[in-house]
Amino acid sequence: MRIFRQYLIILMLSTLLVGQSNVGTTAASFLDIGIGARSLSMGGAFTAVANDATALYWNPAGIANIQRPATHFYYTPWFVGIDFTHSAAVIPMGRAGAIGLSITSISMDEMKVRTIQAPEGTGELFEVSNLALATSYAKKLTDRFSFGLNIKLVQEKIWHMNANIIATDIGCLFVTKNKGIRIGMSISNFGNKMKLDGYDTERDFDIDETIFGNNDKLDSHLDTQGWLLPLIFRFGVSREIIDNKMHKLTLASDAIHPNNNYEYINLGVEYTFMGIGSVRAGQSYIFLEEHEDKDKREELSNQFTIGIGVNYKIPRGPRIQIDYVHRDFGVIQNIGGYSMNISF
């Protein structure tokens, strides 16, 4: 318990070092997009639940409690023709802990290169892609407290330019003596600044245009500005209100502190019947506010999520869980997502 309190203090103090309302000032914004139809159906309130392979994203400490090898696949068609996918695998190693691997990617169709001189296109095409590849380790330090760590390579690429950086996620999970109460915390995307580099920054440079006959085509390049990653601190509590062979009801809540926005709360509920079918609902971004100017704030509309899941154990085979989430983004559009978990 002493270790838990010390870790809590460190995490809370670290959030005081980041900004409060820096909307749109971080790189690799795709790291903000949650993964997993089940967890997103619960409004993203999953830090303290974290009991399947999606814990690699929400709270890596959760994989320490996974008993069998598991895989997870998630796909959602994002805005403006973007495809978002996530894959993960977890291998438990008994008392030695558990290891995991996850891949998150964003891709889209090629687009025309347009310039002021050729607004309809130059005849060239360019593409944009993002990738995060993470390796994970988690271990139970006591029978109630577990700790987890992700080390990941984050890459952004647009045409001839790309940016790469190594980042870290850390998390912990504590199960209280009161049955069903879990407390989880995590910090995601801790790393240095990220900046683009590549062919498009190369320029020919004349060191002195007033001198005739000198080399006016010296090799040089433009230096781009670095941007922080979207650092996210999560604190979550969950409890299983009902837990028997017929019914299971789980309530969860997360408090979120990002470095590129204001604090908000996620709430979620999951009901499972006979371990086969599940119905879920959640509310995200509660109390999130956006500054229009120094004297006025406009409260953003909350995001409502719903979802369903089916869990089936193949005789003498793996257990397969298929989930669906529906997310309401208000005036923008509604988005669905699909997940499949396989436990061997």
Residue pairs with C-beta under 8 A, 6 or more apart in sequence:
1 145
3 141
3 145
4 145
4 172
4 174
7 147
7 172
7 185
8 185
11 185
11 187
11 233
11 235
14 187
14 233
15 233
15 257
18 231
18 257
18 258
18 259
19 25
19 259
19 260
20 262
21 261
21 262
21 290
21 291
22 259
22 260
22 261
23 260
23 261
23 290
24 260
25 227
25 228
25 260
26 227
26 228
26 229
26 230
26 231
26 259
26 260
27 156
27 163
27 193
27 194
27 195
27 226
27 227
27 228
27 229
28 130
28 132
28 154
28 156
28 163
28 165
28 189
28 194
28 229
28 230
29 230
30 84
30 104
30 106
30 130
30 132
31 104
31 132
31 154
31 188
31 189
31 229
31 230
32 230
32 232
32 258
32 260
33 78
33 84
34 40
34 44
34 57
34 58
35 54
35 57
35 74
35 86
35 104
36 46
36 52
36 54
36 57
36 58
36 72
36 74
36 86
36 323
36 339
37 74
37 307
37 309
37 323
37 324
37 325
37 337
37 338
37 339
38 52
38 54
38 270
38 278
38 280
38 307
38 309
38 321
38 323
38 325
38 339
38 341
39 46
39 49
39 54
39 57
39 58
40 282
40 305
40 307
40 325
40 327
40 337
41 268
41 270
41 280
41 281
41 282
41 305
41 306
41 307
41 308
41 309
41 323
41 324
41 325
42 49
42 252
42 266
42 268
42 269
42 270
42 280
42 281
42 282
42 305
42 307
43 266
43 267
43 268
43 281
43 282
43 283
43 284
43 303
43 305
44 58
44 254
44 266
44 268
44 282
44 284
44 305
45 236
45 238
45 252
45 253
45 254
45 266
45 267
45 268
45 282
46 54
46 55
46 58
46 59
46 236
46 252
46 254
46 268
47 58
47 59
47 171
47 184
47 185
47 186
47 234
47 235
47 236
47 254
48 59
48 173
48 182
48 183
48 184
48 236
48 237
48 238
48 252
48 254
49 58
49 62
49 182
49 184
49 236
49 238
49 250
49 252
50 58
50 59
50 61
50 62
50 63
50 171
50 173
50 184
51 62
51 65
51 66
52 62
52 66
52 70
52 72
52 321
52 341
53 63
53 66
53 70
53 71
53 72
53 88
53 89
53 90
53 100
53 341
54 72
54 74
54 88
54 339
55 61
55 62
55 63
55 66
55 148
56 63
56 88
56 90
56 100
56 102
56 134
56 136
56 150
57 86
57 88
57 102
57 104
57 188
58 171
58 186
58 234
59 148
59 171
59 172
59 173
59 184
59 185
59 186
59 234
59 236
60 100
60 136
60 137
60 138
60 148
60 149
60 150
60 169
60 170
60 171
60 186
61 138
61 146
61 147
61 148
61 171
61 172
61 173
61 184
61 186
62 138
62 146
62 148
62 171
62 173
62 184
63 90
63 92
63 98
63 100
63 136
63 138
63 148
64 97
64 98
64 138
64 139
64 140
64 146
64 147
64 148
64 173
65 140
65 146
65 173
66 90
66 92
66 98
67 92
68 92
68 343
68 344
69 89
69 90
69 91
69 92
69 343
69 344
70 89
70 90
70 341
70 342
70 343
70 344
71 87
71 88
71 89
71 90
71 341
71 342
72 86
72 87
72 88
72 89
72 339
72 340
72 341
72 342
73 85
73 86
73 87
73 339
73 340
73 341
74 85
74 86
74 87
74 337
74 338
74 339
75 83
75 84
75 85
75 86
75 337
75 338
76 84
76 335
76 336
76 337
76 338
77 83
77 84
77 335
77 336
78 84
78 106
78 335
79 332
79 333
79 335
80 108
81 108
81 109
82 106
82 107
82 108
83 106
83 107
83 108
84 104
84 105
84 106
85 104
85 105
85 107
86 102
86 103
86 104
86 105
87 102
87 103
88 100
88 101
88 102
88 103
89 100
89 101
89 102
90 98
90 99
90 100
90 136
91 98
91 99
91 100
92 98
93 99
96 139
97 137
97 138
97 139
97 140
98 137
98 138
98 139
99 135
99 136
99 137
100 134
100 135
100 136
100 137
100 138
100 150
101 134
101 135
101 136
102 132
102 133
102 134
102 136
102 150
102 152
103 131
103 132
103 133
103 134
104 130
104 131
104 132
104 134
105 129
105 130
105 131
105 132
106 128
106 129
106 130
106 131
107 127
107 129
108 127
108 128
108 129
109 127
110 125
110 126
110 127
111 125
111 126
111 127
111 128
112 120
112 121
112 122
112 124
112 125
113 121
113 122
113 123
113 124
113 125
113 126
113 159
114 120
114 121
114 122
115 122
126 158
126 159
127 157
127 158
127 159
128 157
128 158
128 159
129 157
130 155
130 156
130 157
131 153
131 154
131 155
131 157
132 152
132 153
132 154
132 155
133 152
133 153
134 150
134 151
134 152
134 153
134 169
135 150
135 151
135 152
136 148
136 149
136 150
136 151
137 148
137 149
138 146
138 147
138 148
138 149
139 146
139 147
139 148
140 146
141 147
144 174
144 175
144 176
144 177
145 172
145 173
145 174
145 175
146 172
146 173
147 170
147 171
147 172
148 170
148 171
148 172
148 173
149 168
149 169
149 170
149 171
150 168
150 169
150 170
151 166
151 167
151 168
152 166
152 167
152 168
152 169
153 164
153 165
153 166
154 164
154 165
154 166
154 167
154 189
154 191
154 194
154 229
155 162
155 163
155 164
156 162
156 163
156 194
156 196
157 163
158 196
159 200
160 198
160 199
160 200
161 196
161 197
161 198
161 199
161 200
161 201
162 196
162 197
162 198
163 194
163 195
163 196
163 197
164 194
165 191
165 192
165 193
165 194
165 229
166 191
167 189
167 190
167 191
167 229
168 190
168 191
169 186
169 187
169 188
169 189
169 190
170 186
170 187
170 190
171 184
171 185
171 186
171 187
172 184
172 185
172 186
173 182
173 183
173 184
174 182
174 183
174 184
175 181
175 182
175 183
176 182
176 183
179 240
179 243
180 239
180 240
180 241
180 243
181 237
181 238
181 239
182 237
182 238
182 239
183 236
183 237
184 234
184 235
184 236
184 237
184 238
185 233
185 234
185 235
185 236
186 232
186 233
186 234
187 231
187 232
187 233
187 234
188 230
188 231
188 232
188 234
189 229
189 230
189 231
189 232
190 229
190 231
191 229
192 226
193 226
193 227
193 228
194 226
194 227
194 228
194 229
195 224
195 225
195 226
195 227
196 224
197 224
201 221
201 222
201 223
201 224
202 219
202 220
202 221
203 220
203 221
203 222
204 216
204 217
204 218
204 219
204 220
205 217
205 218
205 219
205 220
206 214
206 215
206 216
206 217
206 218
207 214
207 215
207 218
208 214
209 216
228 259
230 258
230 259
230 260
231 258
231 259
232 256
232 257
232 258
232 259
233 256
233 257
233 258
234 254
234 255
234 256
234 257
235 254
235 255
235 257
236 252
236 253
236 254
236 255
237 252
237 253
238 250
238 251
238 252
238 253
239 250
239 251
239 252
240 248
240 249
240 250
241 249
241 250
241 251
242 248
242 249
243 249
245 274
245 275
246 273
246 274
247 271
247 272
247 273
248 270
248 271
248 272
248 275
249 269
249 270
249 271
249 272
250 269
250 270
250 271
250 272
251 268
251 269
252 267
252 268
252 269
252 270
253 265
253 266
253 267
253 268
254 265
254 266
255 263
255 265
256 263
256 264
256 265
256 266
257 263
261 288
261 290
262 287
262 288
262 289
262 290
263 287
263 288
264 284
264 285
264 286
264 287
264 288
265 286
265 287
266 282
266 283
266 284
266 285
266 286
267 282
267 283
267 286
268 280
268 281
268 282
268 283
268 305
269 280
269 281
269 282
270 278
270 279
270 280
271 278
271 279
271 280
272 278
272 311
275 311
276 310
276 311
276 312
277 308
277 309
277 310
277 311
278 308
278 309
278 310
278 311
278 323
279 307
279 308
280 305
280 306
280 307
280 308
280 309
280 325
281 304
281 305
281 306
281 307
282 304
282 305
282 306
283 302
283 303
283 304
283 305
284 302
284 303
284 304
284 305
285 300
285 302
285 303
286 302
287 299
288 299
288 300
288 302
289 297
289 298
289 299
289 300
290 297
290 298
290 300
291 297
292 298
301 330
303 327
303 328
303 329
303 330
304 328
305 325
305 326
305 327
305 328
306 325
306 326
307 323
307 324
307 325
307 326
308 323
308 324
309 321
309 322
309 323
309 324
310 321
310 322
310 323
311 319
311 320
311 321
312 319
312 320
312 321
313 319
313 320
314 320
318 342
318 343
318 344
319 342
319 343
320 340
320 341
320 342
321 339
321 340
321 341
321 342
321 343
322 338
322 339
322 340
323 338
323 339
323 340
323 341
324 336
324 337
324 338
324 339
325 336
325 337
325 339
326 334
326 335
326 336
327 334
327 335
327 336
327 337
328 334
329 335
